[in-house]
Amino acid sequence: MIKWILILLIIAAIAGLLGMNSLAGAAMTGVKILITIMLVLFLLVVLGLVAIF
């Protein structure tokens, strides 16, 4: 999942530099969603509510 976050960040940066603001915004929205999912999963694992093997 971290791989997808990095890919979307690179896409957003390049699109922003090239002036494609709608594409950059869409990529950043995807990044925000993935980061939120990762943070929630991390907190669940730390609190011991979910065991990921």
N, CA, C and O atoms as a CHARMM CRD file, in Angstrom:
* protein
*
  212
    1    1 MET  N      0.82500  -1.18300   0.00000 PROA 1      0.00000
    2    1 MET  CA     0.00000   0.00000   0.00000 PROA 1      0.00000
    3    1 MET  C      0.87500   1.25600   0.00000 PROA 1      0.00000
    4    1 MET  O      0.51800   2.27900  -0.58500 PROA 1      0.00000
    5    2 ILE  N      2.02200   1.15700   0.66400 PROA 2      0.00000
    6    2 ILE  CA     2.93500   2.30300   0.66600 PROA 2      0.00000
    7    2 ILE  C      3.44100   2.56900  -0.74700 PROA 2      0.00000
    8    2 ILE  O      3.68200   3.71600  -1.12400 PROA 2      0.00000
    9    3 LYS  N      3.59900   1.50600  -1.51900 PROA 3      0.00000
   10    3 LYS  CA     4.03600   1.64900  -2.90700 PROA 3      0.00000
   11    3 LYS  C      3.03000   2.48600  -3.70200 PROA 3      0.00000
   12    3 LYS  O      3.41700   3.36400  -4.47400 PROA 3      0.00000
   13    4 TRP  N      1.73500   2.20800  -3.50700 PROA 4      0.00000
   14    4 TRP  CA     0.69700   2.97400  -4.20400 PROA 4      0.00000
   15    4 TRP  C      0.68100   4.43200  -3.76800 PROA 4      0.00000
   16    4 TRP  O      0.45100   5.32300  -4.58600 PROA 4      0.00000
   17    5 ILE  N      0.92300   4.67900  -2.48500 PROA 5      0.00000
   18    5 ILE  CA     0.95800   6.05500  -1.99400 PROA 5      0.00000
   19    5 ILE  C      2.09500   6.81700  -2.66200 PROA 5      0.00000
   20    5 ILE  O      1.91100   7.95200  -3.10000 PROA 5      0.00000
   21    6 LEU  N      3.26000   6.20100  -2.74000 PROA 6      0.00000
   22    6 LEU  CA     4.39900   6.86400  -3.37300 PROA 6      0.00000
   23    6 LEU  C      4.16400   7.10800  -4.85900 PROA 6      0.00000
   24    6 LEU  O      4.51700   8.16500  -5.38100 PROA 6      0.00000
   25    7 ILE  N      3.57200   6.14000  -5.53500 PROA 7      0.00000
   26    7 ILE  CA     3.27500   6.30600  -6.96300 PROA 7      0.00000
   27    7 ILE  C      2.30100   7.46400  -7.17400 PROA 7      0.00000
   28    7 ILE  O      2.50100   8.29300  -8.06100 PROA 7      0.00000
   29    8 LEU  N      1.24800   7.52000  -6.35900 PROA 8      0.00000
   30    8 LEU  CA     0.27700   8.59900  -6.51100 PROA 8      0.00000
   31    8 LEU  C      0.86600   9.96100  -6.16200 PROA 8      0.00000
   32    8 LEU  O      0.50600  10.96600  -6.77400 PROA 8      0.00000
   33    9 LEU  N      1.77200  10.00200  -5.17700 PROA 9      0.00000
   34    9 LEU  CA     2.43800  11.26000  -4.85000 PROA 9      0.00000
   35    9 LEU  C      3.30300  11.75000  -6.00900 PROA 9      0.00000
   36    9 LEU  O      3.33400  12.94500  -6.30000 PROA 9      0.00000
   37   10 ILE  N      3.99900  10.83700  -6.66400 PROA 10     0.00000
   38   10 ILE  CA     4.82500  11.21100  -7.81600 PROA 10     0.00000
   39   10 ILE  C      3.94800  11.70200  -8.95600 PROA 10     0.00000
   40   10 ILE  O      4.26800  12.70100  -9.59900 PROA 10     0.00000
   41   11 ILE  N      2.84500  11.01100  -9.21100 PROA 11     0.00000
   42   11 ILE  CA     1.91400  11.43900 -10.25600 PROA 11     0.00000
   43   11 ILE  C      1.36300  12.82100  -9.94600 PROA 11     0.00000
   44   11 ILE  O      1.27600  13.66700 -10.83500 PROA 11     0.00000
   45   12 ALA  N      0.98700  13.05800  -8.68300 PROA 12     0.00000
   46   12 ALA  CA     0.44700  14.36300  -8.29900 PROA 12     0.00000
   47   12 ALA  C      1.48600  15.45900  -8.46800 PROA 12     0.00000
   48   12 ALA  O      1.16000  16.55100  -8.93400 PROA 12     0.00000
   49   13 ALA  N      2.72900  15.18700  -8.09900 PROA 13     0.00000
   50   13 ALA  CA     3.78200  16.19000  -8.23000 PROA 13     0.00000
   51   13 ALA  C      4.04800  16.53700  -9.69000 PROA 13     0.00000
   52   13 ALA  O      4.16300  17.71000 -10.04500 PROA 13     0.00000
   53   14 ILE  N      4.14400  15.51700 -10.53100 PROA 14     0.00000
   54   14 ILE  CA     4.40800  15.76200 -11.95300 PROA 14     0.00000
   55   14 ILE  C      3.23300  16.47900 -12.60500 PROA 14     0.00000
   56   14 ILE  O      3.42000  17.40900 -13.38900 PROA 14     0.00000
   57   15 ALA  N      2.01600  16.03900 -12.27300 PROA 15     0.00000
   58   15 ALA  CA     0.83300  16.68900 -12.84800 PROA 15     0.00000
   59   15 ALA  C      0.72500  18.13800 -12.38100 PROA 15     0.00000
   60   15 ALA  O      0.32600  19.00900 -13.15300 PROA 15     0.00000
   61   16 GLY  N      1.07200  18.39500 -11.14100 PROA 16     0.00000
   62   16 GLY  CA     1.04200  19.76600 -10.63900 PROA 16     0.00000
   63   16 GLY  C      2.05000  20.65100 -11.34400 PROA 16     0.00000
   64   16 GLY  O      1.76100  21.80900 -11.64700 PROA 16     0.00000
   65   17 LEU  N      3.23900  20.11200 -11.60700 PROA 17     0.00000
   66   17 LEU  CA     4.26800  20.88400 -12.31000 PROA 17     0.00000
   67   17 LEU  C      3.88300  21.15200 -13.76300 PROA 17     0.00000
   68   17 LEU  O      4.25300  22.18100 -14.33000 PROA 17     0.00000
   69   18 LEU  N      3.14800  20.23500 -14.35500 PROA 18     0.00000
   70   18 LEU  CA     2.74300  20.40700 -15.75100 PROA 18     0.00000
   71   18 LEU  C      1.44000  21.18800 -15.90100 PROA 18     0.00000
   72   18 LEU  O      0.98500  21.42800 -17.01900 PROA 18     0.00000
   73   19 GLY  N      0.84600  21.57800 -14.79600 PROA 19     0.00000
   74   19 GLY  CA    -0.36300  22.38800 -14.84900 PROA 19     0.00000
   75   19 GLY  C     -1.65100  21.60600 -14.96900 PROA 19     0.00000
   76   19 GLY  O     -2.69700  22.18100 -15.27200 PROA 19     0.00000
   77   20 MET  N     -1.59900  20.31600 -14.74000 PROA 20     0.00000
   78   20 MET  CA    -2.80500  19.48100 -14.79300 PROA 20     0.00000
   79   20 MET  C     -3.39000  19.39300 -13.38600 PROA 20     0.00000
   80   20 MET  O     -3.22500  18.38900 -12.69300 PROA 20     0.00000
   81   21 ASN  N     -4.07000  20.44900 -12.98300 PROA 21     0.00000
   82   21 ASN  CA    -4.52600  20.55900 -11.60200 PROA 21     0.00000
   83   21 ASN  C     -5.59200  19.53500 -11.23500 PROA 21     0.00000
   84   21 ASN  O     -5.61600  19.05300 -10.10200 PROA 21     0.00000
   85   22 SER  N     -6.46600  19.19700 -12.16100 PROA 22     0.00000
   86   22 SER  CA    -7.51600  18.22900 -11.83000 PROA 22     0.00000
   87   22 SER  C     -6.92500  16.83900 -11.60700 PROA 22     0.00000
   88   22 SER  O     -7.36400  16.11400 -10.71500 PROA 22     0.00000
   89   23 LEU  N     -5.93600  16.46700 -12.41000 PROA 23     0.00000
   90   23 LEU  CA    -5.27400  15.16600 -12.22400 PROA 23     0.00000
   91   23 LEU  C     -4.48100  15.15200 -10.91800 PROA 23     0.00000
   92   23 LEU  O     -4.48200  14.15400 -10.19700 PROA 23     0.00000
   93   24 ALA  N     -3.81400  16.24800 -10.62100 PROA 24     0.00000
   94   24 ALA  CA    -3.05300  16.33900  -9.37900 PROA 24     0.00000
   95   24 ALA  C     -3.98900  16.24400  -8.17500 PROA 24     0.00000
   96   24 ALA  O     -3.66400  15.58700  -7.18600 PROA 24     0.00000
   97   25 GLY  N     -5.13500  16.89000  -8.25300 PROA 25     0.00000
   98   25 GLY  CA    -6.10500  16.82800  -7.16100 PROA 25     0.00000
   99   25 GLY  C     -6.66400  15.43700  -6.96800 PROA 25     0.00000
  100   25 GLY  O     -6.85200  14.98900  -5.83700 PROA 25     0.00000
  101   26 ALA  N     -6.93300  14.74900  -8.06900 PROA 26     0.00000
  102   26 ALA  CA    -7.45200  13.38500  -7.98500 PROA 26     0.00000
  103   26 ALA  C     -6.41200  12.44900  -7.37700 PROA 26     0.00000
  104   26 ALA  O     -6.74700  11.59200  -6.55900 PROA 26     0.00000
  105   27 ALA  N     -5.16400  12.60900  -7.77000 PROA 27     0.00000
  106   27 ALA  CA    -4.10400  11.77000  -7.21500 PROA 27     0.00000
  107   27 ALA  C     -3.93300  12.04000  -5.72700 PROA 27     0.00000
  108   27 ALA  O     -3.73200  11.10700  -4.94900 PROA 27     0.00000
  109   28 MET  N     -4.00800  13.29900  -5.32200 PROA 28     0.00000
  110   28 MET  CA    -3.87000  13.63000  -3.90500 PROA 28     0.00000
  111   28 MET  C     -5.04700  13.10600  -3.08800 PROA 28     0.00000
  112   28 MET  O     -4.87800  12.72100  -1.93100 PROA 28     0.00000
  113   29 THR  N     -6.22000  13.08900  -3.67500 PROA 29     0.00000
  114   29 THR  CA    -7.37500  12.51800  -2.98200 PROA 29     0.00000
  115   29 THR  C     -7.15500  11.02400  -2.72900 PROA 29     0.00000
  116   29 THR  O     -7.45900  10.52100  -1.64800 PROA 29     0.00000
  117   30 GLY  N     -6.62900  10.32700  -3.72300 PROA 30     0.00000
  118   30 GLY  CA    -6.30600   8.91400  -3.55100 PROA 30     0.00000
  119   30 GLY  C     -5.26400   8.70500  -2.47300 PROA 30     0.00000
  120   30 GLY  O     -5.36100   7.76300  -1.68700 PROA 30     0.00000
  121   31 VAL  N     -4.27000   9.57500  -2.43000 PROA 31     0.00000
  122   31 VAL  CA    -3.22900   9.47700  -1.40400 PROA 31     0.00000
  123   31 VAL  C     -3.83600   9.66900  -0.01400 PROA 31     0.00000
  124   31 VAL  O     -3.51000   8.92800   0.91400 PROA 31     0.00000
  125   32 LYS  N     -4.70600  10.65000   0.12900 PROA 32     0.00000
  126   32 LYS  CA    -5.33300  10.91000   1.43200 PROA 32     0.00000
  127   32 LYS  C     -6.15500   9.71100   1.90000 PROA 32     0.00000
  128   32 LYS  O     -6.13000   9.35400   3.07800 PROA 32     0.00000
  129   33 ILE  N     -6.87700   9.09700   0.97700 PROA 33     0.00000
  130   33 ILE  CA    -7.69700   7.93500   1.32600 PROA 33     0.00000
  131   33 ILE  C     -6.81200   6.77100   1.76000 PROA 33     0.00000
  132   33 ILE  O     -7.09100   6.12100   2.76800 PROA 33     0.00000
  133   34 LEU  N     -5.74100   6.50400   1.00100 PROA 34     0.00000
  134   34 LEU  CA    -4.85400   5.38700   1.34100 PROA 34     0.00000
  135   34 LEU  C     -4.13000   5.62500   2.65900 PROA 34     0.00000
  136   34 LEU  O     -3.95800   4.69300   3.44500 PROA 34     0.00000
  137   35 ILE  N     -3.70200   6.86100   2.91100 PROA 35     0.00000
  138   35 ILE  CA    -3.03400   7.16000   4.17400 PROA 35     0.00000
  139   35 ILE  C     -3.99900   6.97300   5.34100 PROA 35     0.00000
  140   35 ILE  O     -3.61300   6.45700   6.38900 PROA 35     0.00000
  141   36 THR  N     -5.24000   7.38600   5.16500 PROA 36     0.00000
  142   36 THR  CA    -6.23400   7.21000   6.21800 PROA 36     0.00000
  143   36 THR  C     -6.45900   5.73200   6.52100 PROA 36     0.00000
  144   36 THR  O     -6.51600   5.33300   7.68500 PROA 36     0.00000
  145   37 ILE  N     -6.58400   4.92300   5.47700 PROA 37     0.00000
  146   37 ILE  CA    -6.77700   3.48400   5.66600 PROA 37     0.00000
  147   37 ILE  C     -5.58000   2.87800   6.39700 PROA 37     0.00000
  148   37 ILE  O     -5.74700   2.06200   7.30400 PROA 37     0.00000
  149   38 MET  N     -4.36900   3.28100   5.99700 PROA 38     0.00000
  150   38 MET  CA    -3.17200   2.74000   6.64900 PROA 38     0.00000
  151   38 MET  C     -3.09500   3.15100   8.11100 PROA 38     0.00000
  152   38 MET  O     -2.71400   2.34400   8.95900 PROA 38     0.00000
  153   39 LEU  N     -3.44800   4.38900   8.41800 PROA 39     0.00000
  154   39 LEU  CA    -3.41400   4.84000   9.80700 PROA 39     0.00000
  155   39 LEU  C     -4.42700   4.10000  10.66900 PROA 39     0.00000
  156   39 LEU  O     -4.12800   3.74300  11.80900 PROA 39     0.00000
  157   40 VAL  N     -5.61200   3.86900  10.13900 PROA 40     0.00000
  158   40 VAL  CA    -6.63200   3.14000  10.89000 PROA 40     0.00000
  159   40 VAL  C     -6.17300   1.70600  11.14400 PROA 40     0.00000
  160   40 VAL  O     -6.30600   1.20300  12.26000 PROA 40     0.00000
  161   41 LEU  N     -5.63700   1.04400  10.12100 PROA 41     0.00000
  162   41 LEU  CA    -5.14300  -0.31600  10.30000 PROA 41     0.00000
  163   41 LEU  C     -3.99100  -0.35600  11.29400 PROA 41     0.00000
  164   41 LEU  O     -3.90700  -1.27300  12.11100 PROA 41     0.00000
  165   42 PHE  N     -3.10700   0.62600  11.22900 PROA 42     0.00000
  166   42 PHE  CA    -1.98700   0.68500  12.16800 PROA 42     0.00000
  167   42 PHE  C     -2.47400   0.83000  13.60400 PROA 42     0.00000
  168   42 PHE  O     -1.98400   0.14800  14.50400 PROA 42     0.00000
  169   43 LEU  N     -3.43400   1.71700  13.81500 PROA 43     0.00000
  170   43 LEU  CA    -3.96000   1.90500  15.16300 PROA 43     0.00000
  171   43 LEU  C     -4.66800   0.65800  15.67500 PROA 43     0.00000
  172   43 LEU  O     -4.55000   0.32500  16.85400 PROA 43     0.00000
  173   44 LEU  N     -5.40000  -0.03700  14.80800 PROA 44     0.00000
  174   44 LEU  CA    -6.05800  -1.26900  15.21800 PROA 44     0.00000
  175   44 LEU  C     -5.04700  -2.33700  15.60300 PROA 44     0.00000
  176   44 LEU  O     -5.26200  -3.08400  16.55700 PROA 44     0.00000
  177   45 VAL  N     -3.94300  -2.41000  14.86300 PROA 45     0.00000
  178   45 VAL  CA    -2.91200  -3.39700  15.18300 PROA 45     0.00000
  179   45 VAL  C     -2.22700  -3.02300  16.48600 PROA 45     0.00000
  180   45 VAL  O     -1.97200  -3.89300  17.31800 PROA 45     0.00000
  181   46 VAL  N     -1.92600  -1.74800  16.67800 PROA 46     0.00000
  182   46 VAL  CA    -1.25200  -1.31800  17.90300 PROA 46     0.00000
  183   46 VAL  C     -2.13700  -1.56300  19.12600 PROA 46     0.00000
  184   46 VAL  O     -1.64200  -1.97000  20.17700 PROA 46     0.00000
  185   47 LEU  N     -3.41600  -1.32300  18.99700 PROA 47     0.00000
  186   47 LEU  CA    -4.32900  -1.53800  20.11900 PROA 47     0.00000
  187   47 LEU  C     -4.66400  -3.01400  20.31500 PROA 47     0.00000
  188   47 LEU  O     -5.30200  -3.37400  21.30400 PROA 47     0.00000
  189   48 GLY  N     -4.25000  -3.85800  19.40200 PROA 48     0.00000
  190   48 GLY  CA    -4.45500  -5.29200  19.55100 PROA 48     0.00000
  191   48 GLY  C     -5.82500  -5.76700  19.14300 PROA 48     0.00000
  192   48 GLY  O     -6.20900  -6.89000  19.47000 PROA 48     0.00000
  193   49 LEU  N     -6.57600  -4.93900  18.43300 PROA 49     0.00000
  194   49 LEU  CA    -7.91300  -5.33700  18.02200 PROA 49     0.00000
  195   49 LEU  C     -7.90600  -6.20200  16.78000 PROA 49     0.00000
  196   49 LEU  O     -8.84100  -6.96700  16.54300 PROA 49     0.00000
  197   50 VAL  N     -6.84300  -6.08200  15.97900 PROA 50     0.00000
  198   50 VAL  CA    -6.73600  -6.85400  14.76000 PROA 50     0.00000
  199   50 VAL  C     -5.35800  -7.50900  14.74200 PROA 50     0.00000
  200   50 VAL  O     -4.35000  -6.83800  14.96500 PROA 50     0.00000
  201   51 ALA  N     -5.30800  -8.77700  14.48500 PROA 51     0.00000
  202   51 ALA  CA    -4.03000  -9.47300  14.39000 PROA 51     0.00000
  203   51 ALA  C     -3.74200  -9.74700  12.92900 PROA 51     0.00000
  204   51 ALA  O     -4.45300 -10.51700  12.28300 PROA 51     0.00000
  205   52 ILE  N     -2.70600  -9.12000  12.41100 PROA 52     0.00000
  206   52 ILE  CA    -2.30300  -9.32900  11.01000 PROA 52     0.00000
  207   52 ILE  C     -1.06100 -10.20400  10.99800 PROA 52     0.00000
  208   52 ILE  O     -0.04300  -9.85400  11.59500 PROA 52     0.00000
  209   53 PHE  N     -1.14400 -11.33600  10.32100 PROA 53     0.00000
  210   53 PHE  CA    -0.02300 -12.26300  10.29200 PROA 53     0.00000
  211   53 PHE  C      0.72800 -12.10500   9.00200 PROA 53     0.00000
  212   53 PHE  O      1.71800 -12.80000   8.77500 PROA 53     0.00000
